[in-house]
Amino acid sequence: MNVGAHDELPIPGTYIFDGKAAMKGYALNKMCYSFNEARNREEFLKDEDAYCRKYGLNEEQRKAIRERNVLAMIHAGGCIYYLAKFAGIFGLTVQDVGAQQRGMPVEDFKKMLQAQGD
């Protein structure tokens, strides 16, 4: 099969953040970007659902927020750069998010990373 410059083969287990995903996740990403300001983080923590509605998140996105499920947020159009701002509010580390993406416990994820570094 010939693959042109713009015809990329999907990588199993990955989610491609493209224009379609960006449009789907615009409200979610805009909300997460707002967390750059402390007053917005405080407002979110006072009433998460009201804050999500303020930004127009759909039910799929609000459910992912309630469950702190970063992988579900990615599937709902979230960009990991902006989602990191959300994760930071709750003290989630890069390893926590990576473990969610891999569907494994954080300690197992850390061990896997350490093993790859040997």
Backbone as a printed PyTorch tensor [residue, N CA C, xyz], in Angstrom:
tensor([[[  0.8380,  -1.1640,   0.0000],
         [  0.0000,   0.0000,   0.0000],
         [  0.8890,   1.2360,   0.0000]],

        [[  0.6120,   2.1640,  -0.8750],
         [  1.3250,   3.4370,  -0.9000],
         [  0.6460,   4.4090,   0.0540]],

        [[  1.4260,   4.9930,   0.9050],
         [  0.9040,   5.9630,   1.8540],
         [  1.5020,   7.3130,   1.5140]],

        [[  0.6350,   8.2580,   1.1840],
         [  1.0890,   9.6070,   0.8540],
         [  1.4340,  10.3940,   2.1040]],

        [[  1.9440,  11.5820,   1.9030],
         [  2.3600,  12.4300,   3.0200],
         [  1.2030,  12.7540,   3.9670]],

        [[ -0.0090,  12.8250,   3.4350],
         [ -1.1510,  13.1800,   4.2680],
         [ -2.0050,  11.9770,   4.6470]],

        [[ -1.6320,  10.7920,   4.1940],
         [ -2.3860,   9.5770,   4.4870],
         [ -1.6160,   8.7380,   5.4990]],

        [[ -1.7740,   9.0780,   6.7770],
         [ -1.0430,   8.3510,   7.8050],
         [ -1.8410,   7.1430,   8.2680]],

        [[ -1.1310,   6.0650,   8.5220],
         [ -1.7670,   4.8820,   9.0740],
         [ -2.0030,   5.1100,  10.5600]],

        [[ -3.1520,   4.6780,  11.0720],
         [ -3.3850,   4.8540,  12.5060],
         [ -2.4500,   3.9690,  13.3260]],

        [[ -2.0730,   4.4610,  14.4710],
         [ -1.2410,   3.7040,  15.4020],
         [ -2.1900,   3.0650,  16.4000]],

        [[ -2.1940,   1.7370,  16.5060],
         [ -3.1310,   1.0710,  17.4180],
         [ -3.0210,   1.6230,  18.8410]],

        [[ -4.1860,   1.8840,  19.4390],
         [ -4.2250,   2.3580,  20.8150],
         [ -4.0170,   3.8460,  20.9770]],

        [[ -3.9260,   4.5890,  19.8750],
         [ -3.7360,   6.0320,  19.9900],
         [ -5.0040,   6.7680,  19.5930]],

        [[ -5.1050,   7.9730,  20.0520],
         [ -6.2150,   8.8400,  19.6890],
         [ -5.6080,  10.0460,  19.0020]],

        [[ -6.0190,  10.2950,  17.7880],
         [ -5.4580,  11.3920,  17.0000],
         [ -6.2090,  12.6740,  17.3240]],

        [[ -5.4670,  13.6840,  17.7720],
         [ -6.0660,  14.9990,  18.0260],
         [ -5.9250,  15.8000,  16.7440]],

        [[ -7.0120,  15.8490,  15.9930],
         [ -7.0140,  16.5540,  14.7180],
         [ -8.0680,  17.6660,  14.7620]],

        [[ -8.3600,  18.2260,  13.6120],
         [ -9.3350,  19.3080,  13.5530],
         [-10.7040,  18.9020,  14.0530]],

        [[-11.1180,  17.6900,  13.7300],
         [-12.4180,  17.1890,  14.1720],
         [-12.4540,  17.0920,  15.7000]],

        [[-11.3980,  16.5400,  16.2850],
         [-11.3220,  16.4210,  17.7480],
         [-11.2620,  17.8060,  18.3870]],

        [[-10.5460,  18.7300,  17.7640],
         [-10.4340,  20.0910,  18.3000],
         [-11.8030,  20.7690,  18.3420]],

        [[-12.5870,  20.5820,  17.2930],
         [-13.9290,  21.1670,  17.2720],
         [-14.8130,  20.5130,  18.3360]],

        [[-14.7190,  19.2040,  18.4570],
         [-15.5090,  18.4660,  19.4470],
         [-15.1700,  18.9210,  20.8650]],

        [[-13.8940,  19.1620,  21.1140],
         [-13.4380,  19.4810,  22.4640],
         [-13.2400,  20.9520,  22.7470]],

        [[-13.6960,  21.8210,  21.8580],
         [-13.4190,  23.2560,  22.0210],
         [-13.8420,  23.7710,  23.4000]],

        [[-15.0770,  23.4780,  23.8290],
         [-15.5690,  23.9850,  25.1150],
         [-14.7410,  23.4300,  26.2780]],

        [[-14.4380,  22.1460,  26.2290],
         [-13.6410,  21.5120,  27.2790],
         [-12.2500,  22.1330,  27.3600]],

        [[-11.6100,  22.3030,  26.2230],
         [-10.2680,  22.8770,  26.2070],
         [-10.2750,  24.3430,  26.6360]],

        [[-11.3040,  25.0700,  26.2270],
         [-11.4170,  26.4740,  26.6350],
         [-11.5690,  26.5670,  28.1560]],

        [[-12.3990,  25.6790,  28.7140],
         [-12.5740,  25.6800,  30.1640],
         [-11.2550,  25.3640,  30.8650]],

        [[-10.5630,  24.3300,  30.4050],
         [ -9.2960,  23.9600,  31.0430],
         [ -8.2650,  25.0770,  30.9190]],

        [[ -8.2650,  25.7760,  29.8100],
         [ -7.3430,  26.9110,  29.6490],
         [ -7.6360,  27.9870,  30.6920]],

        [[ -8.9150,  28.1310,  31.0580],
         [ -9.2780,  29.1530,  32.0430],
         [ -8.6140,  28.8980,  33.3920]],

        [[ -8.1880,  27.6650,  33.6350],
         [ -7.5690,  27.3310,  34.9160],
         [ -6.1770,  27.9340,  35.0800]],

        [[ -5.7080,  28.6690,  34.0980],
         [ -4.4620,  29.4200,  34.2610],
         [ -4.6070,  30.4770,  35.3560]],

        [[ -5.8360,  30.8910,  35.6210],
         [ -6.0850,  31.9190,  36.6310],
         [ -6.6450,  31.2840,  37.8980]],

        [[ -6.0430,  31.6250,  39.0240],
         [ -6.4210,  31.0410,  40.3170],
         [ -7.8970,  31.2580,  40.6240]],

        [[ -8.4370,  32.4230,  40.3040],
         [ -9.8500,  32.6890,  40.6190],
         [-10.7760,  31.7250,  39.8740]],

        [[-10.3710,  31.3120,  38.6710],
         [-11.1790,  30.3540,  37.9120],
         [-11.1030,  28.9560,  38.5210]],

        [[ -9.9180,  28.5760,  38.9890],
         [ -9.7860,  27.2800,  39.6630],
         [-10.6610,  27.2530,  40.9120]],

        [[-10.6720,  28.3650,  41.6620],
         [-11.4860,  28.4520,  42.8730],
         [-12.9720,  28.3710,  42.5350]],

        [[-13.4010,  29.0750,  41.4870],
         [-14.8050,  29.0320,  41.0740],
         [-15.2070,  27.6110,  40.6650]],

        [[-14.3290,  26.9320,  39.9340],
         [-14.5920,  25.5520,  39.5270],
         [-14.7790,  24.6590,  40.7440]],

        [[-13.8880,  24.7720,  41.7190],
         [-13.9410,  23.9160,  42.8960],
         [-15.1760,  24.1740,  43.7560]],

        [[-15.7220,  25.3750,  43.7020],
         [-16.9270,  25.6960,  44.4710],
         [-18.1540,  24.9990,  43.9030]],

        [[-18.2520,  24.9190,  42.5700],
         [-19.3990,  24.2740,  41.9250],
         [-18.9650,  23.8080,  40.5380]],

        [[-18.4320,  22.5950,  40.5010],
         [-17.8610,  22.0660,  39.2580],
         [-18.8690,  22.0160,  38.1230]],

        [[-20.0800,  21.5060,  38.4170],
         [-21.0420,  21.3490,  37.3340],
         [-21.4800,  22.7030,  36.7780]],

        [[-21.6820,  23.6820,  37.6540],
         [-22.0570,  25.0230,  37.1840],
         [-20.9500,  25.5980,  36.3030]],

        [[-19.7100,  25.3620,  36.6930],
         [-18.5830,  25.8800,  35.9040],
         [-18.5390,  25.1910,  34.5380]],

        [[-18.7830,  23.8900,  34.5200],
         [-18.8100,  23.1520,  33.2550],
         [-19.9420,  23.6530,  32.3540]],

        [[-21.1080,  23.9080,  32.9310],
         [-22.2340,  24.4330,  32.1480],
         [-21.9170,  25.8260,  31.6160]],

        [[-21.2310,  26.6210,  32.4310],
         [-20.8450,  27.9830,  32.0160],
         [-20.0540,  27.9380,  30.7090]],

        [[-19.2450,  26.9070,  30.5400],
         [-18.4230,  26.7760,  29.3310],
         [-19.0860,  25.9200,  28.2500]],

        [[-20.2670,  25.4060,  28.5210],
         [-21.0130,  24.6680,  27.5040],
         [-20.5610,  23.2380,  27.2730]],

        [[-19.9870,  22.6000,  28.3050],
         [-19.5710,  21.2050,  28.1500],
         [-20.7870,  20.3110,  27.9650]],

        [[-20.6450,  19.3170,  27.1040],
         [-21.7360,  18.3670,  26.8940],
         [-21.7000,  17.3050,  28.0030]],

        [[-22.6770,  16.4290,  28.0050],
         [-22.7780,  15.4280,  29.0760],
         [-21.5670,  14.4890,  29.0990]],

        [[-21.0760,  14.0810,  27.9320],
         [-19.8950,  13.2110,  27.8720],
         [-18.7030,  13.8860,  28.5570]],

        [[-18.5080,  15.1500,  28.2830],
         [-17.3870,  15.8860,  28.8730],
         [-17.5890,  16.0920,  30.3740]],

        [[-18.8120,  16.4440,  30.7820],
         [-19.0780,  16.6480,  32.2140],
         [-18.9080,  15.3520,  33.0000]],

        [[-19.3170,  14.2340,  32.4160],
         [-19.1440,  12.9290,  33.0770],
         [-17.6540,  12.6310,  33.2630]],

        [[-16.8540,  12.8790,  32.2420],
         [-15.4060,  12.6560,  32.3350],
         [-14.7870,  13.5480,  33.4060]],

        [[-15.2560,  14.7860,  33.5000],
         [-14.7720,  15.7070,  34.5410],
         [-15.1380,  15.1710,  35.9200]],

        [[-16.4000,  14.7830,  36.1050],
         [-16.8460,  14.2600,  37.4120],
         [-16.0330,  13.0530,  37.8360]],

        [[-15.7030,  12.1970,  36.8600],
         [-14.9770,  10.9600,  37.1690],
         [-13.4580,  11.1490,  37.1900]],

        [[-12.9880,  12.3600,  36.8670],
         [-11.5390,  12.6470,  36.8090],
         [-10.8530,  11.6990,  35.8340]],

        [[-11.5490,  11.3930,  34.7380],
         [-11.0680,  10.4180,  33.7720],
         [-10.4570,  11.1520,  32.5770]],

        [[ -9.1630,  11.3320,  32.6190],
         [ -8.4660,  12.0920,  31.5890],
         [ -8.5650,  11.4040,  30.2260]],

        [[ -8.5100,  10.0790,  30.1960],
         [ -8.6320,   9.3710,  28.9300],
         [-10.0010,   9.6340,  28.2920]],

        [[-11.0480,   9.6250,  29.1030],
         [-12.3850,   9.9360,  28.5760],
         [-12.4460,  11.3770,  28.0800]],

        [[-11.7280,  12.2790,  28.7550],
         [-11.6820,  13.6730,  28.3010],
         [-10.9870,  13.7730,  26.9430]],

        [[ -9.9540,  12.9770,  26.7460],
         [ -9.2630,  12.9640,  25.4530],
         [-10.2240,  12.4770,  24.3770]],

        [[-10.9580,  11.4330,  24.6610],
         [-11.9280,  10.9140,  23.6890],
         [-13.0780,  11.8980,  23.4590]],

        [[-13.3020,  12.7920,  24.4150],
         [-14.3470,  13.8070,  24.2820],
         [-13.8090,  15.0770,  23.6260]],

        [[-12.6000,  14.9900,  23.0600],
         [-12.0210,  16.1210,  22.3350],
         [-11.0060,  16.9330,  23.1060]],

        [[-10.6220,  16.4640,  24.2830],
         [ -9.6550,  17.2020,  25.0820],
         [ -8.2340,  17.1020,  24.5310]],

        [[ -7.5280,  18.1900,  24.6080],
         [ -6.1090,  18.2500,  24.2300],
         [ -5.2940,  18.0900,  25.5070]],

        [[ -4.3610,  17.1740,  25.5120],
         [ -3.6160,  16.8640,  26.7350],
         [ -2.9330,  18.0950,  27.3220]],

        [[ -2.5220,  19.0460,  26.4980],
         [ -1.8960,  20.2750,  27.0080],
         [ -2.8650,  21.0070,  27.9400]],

        [[ -4.1060,  21.1630,  27.5120],
         [ -5.0970,  21.8610,  28.3360],
         [ -5.5780,  20.9870,  29.4850]],

        [[ -5.7020,  19.6920,  29.2510],
         [ -6.1480,  18.7920,  30.3050],
         [ -5.1520,  18.7350,  31.4520]],

        [[ -3.8950,  18.9910,  31.1730],
         [ -2.8840,  19.0190,  32.2400],
         [ -3.2110,  20.1120,  33.2520]],

        [[ -3.8180,  21.1910,  32.7940],
         [ -4.2140,  22.2730,  33.7020],
         [ -5.3250,  21.7940,  34.6400]],

        [[ -6.2480,  20.9960,  34.1060],
         [ -7.2970,  20.3960,  34.9330],
         [ -6.6720,  19.4200,  35.9260]],

        [[ -5.8110,  18.5470,  35.4450],
         [ -5.1910,  17.5310,  36.2970],
         [ -4.4220,  18.1650,  37.4500]],

        [[ -3.7950,  19.2990,  37.1870],
         [ -3.0110,  19.9830,  38.2120],
         [ -3.8450,  20.4440,  39.3950]],

        [[ -5.1080,  20.7710,  39.1600],
         [ -5.9870,  21.2060,  40.2470],
         [ -6.0930,  20.1180,  41.3070]],

        [[ -6.0760,  18.8690,  40.8720],
         [ -6.2730,  17.7460,  41.7730],
         [ -4.9780,  17.0290,  42.1170]],

        [[ -3.8510,  17.6270,  41.7490],
         [ -2.5580,  17.0460,  42.0890],
         [ -2.2210,  15.8010,  41.2980]],

        [[ -2.8800,  15.6130,  40.1550],
         [ -2.5510,  14.4610,  39.3110],
         [ -1.2310,  14.7340,  38.5920]],

        [[ -0.3450,  13.7640,  38.6230],
         [  0.9520,  13.9050,  37.9720],
         [  0.8910,  13.3770,  36.5420]],

        [[  1.9460,  13.5820,  35.8010],
         [  2.0550,  13.0390,  34.4460],
         [  1.9570,  11.5120,  34.5010]],

        [[  2.5240,  10.9070,  35.5460],
         [  2.4470,   9.4600,  35.6930],
         [  1.0050,   9.0070,  35.9400]],

        [[  0.2440,   9.7810,  36.7230],
         [ -1.1620,   9.4500,  36.9540],
         [ -1.9350,   9.4510,  35.6340]],

        [[ -1.7210,  10.4830,  34.8410],
         [ -2.4070,  10.6040,  33.5570],
         [ -1.9480,   9.4970,  32.6030]],

        [[ -0.6520,   9.2280,  32.5660],
         [ -0.1330,   8.1630,  31.7050],
         [ -0.7000,   6.8090,  32.0700]],

        [[ -0.8320,   6.5540,  33.3700],
         [ -1.4050,   5.2800,  33.8190],
         [ -2.8610,   5.1670,  33.3740]],

        [[ -3.6100,   6.2760,  33.4670],
         [ -4.9910,   6.2620,  32.9820],
         [ -5.0360,   5.9370,  31.5000]],

        [[ -4.1440,   6.5510,  30.7450],
         [ -4.1310,   6.3310,  29.3040],
         [ -3.7900,   4.8840,  28.9630]],

        [[ -2.9490,   4.2690,  29.7710],
         [ -2.5640,   2.8730,  29.5420],
         [ -3.5250,   1.8820,  30.1920]],

        [[ -4.4140,   2.3840,  31.0540],
         [ -5.3580,   1.4960,  31.7260],
         [ -4.6970,   0.6040,  32.7540]],

        [[ -3.7470,   1.1820,  33.4850],
         [ -3.0260,   0.3850,  34.4790],
         [ -2.8330,   1.1900,  35.7590]],

        [[ -2.5760,   0.5120,  36.8760],
         [ -2.3010,   1.2290,  38.1240],
         [ -1.0440,   2.0930,  37.9930]],

        [[ -1.0220,   3.1890,  38.7220],
         [  0.0840,   4.1450,  38.6410],
         [  1.4220,   3.4750,  38.9740]],

        [[  1.4500,   2.6580,  40.0060],
         [  2.7120,   2.0080,  40.3940],
         [  3.2340,   1.1080,  39.2740]],

        [[  2.3360,   0.3880,  38.6090],
         [  2.7470,  -0.4570,  37.4800],
         [  3.2680,   0.4020,  36.3250]],

        [[  2.6300,   1.5370,  36.1100],
         [  3.0660,   2.4450,  35.0540],
         [  4.4720,   2.9730,  35.3510]],

        [[  4.7060,   3.3440,  36.6030],
         [  6.0370,   3.8470,  36.9940],
         [  7.0980,   2.7600,  36.8040]],

        [[  6.7620,   1.5270,  37.1990],
         [  7.6980,   0.4140,  37.0180],
         [  8.0050,   0.1810,  35.5490]],

        [[  6.9700,   0.2950,  34.7170],
         [  7.1600,   0.1230,  33.2780],
         [  8.1130,   1.1950,  32.7330]],

        [[  7.9310,   2.4310,  33.1720],
         [  8.8180,   3.5200,  32.7210],
         [ 10.2550,   3.2860,  33.1840]],

        [[ 10.3960,   2.8780,  34.4290],
         [ 11.7370,   2.6190,  34.9580],
         [ 12.4110,   1.4770,  34.1910]],

        [[ 11.6520,   0.4390,  33.8650],
         [ 12.2090,  -0.7010,  33.1320],
         [ 12.6760,  -0.2960,  31.7400]],

        [[ 11.9780,   0.6420,  31.1360],
         [ 12.3590,   1.1070,  29.7930],
         [ 13.6070,   1.9560,  29.8360]],

        [[ 13.8890,   2.5470,  30.9980],
         [ 15.0750,   3.3810,  31.1320],
         [ 16.3480,   2.6070,  31.4040]],

        [[ 16.2080,   1.3100,  31.7140],
         [ 17.3860,   0.4820,  32.0280],
         [ 18.1260,   0.0590,  30.7840]]])
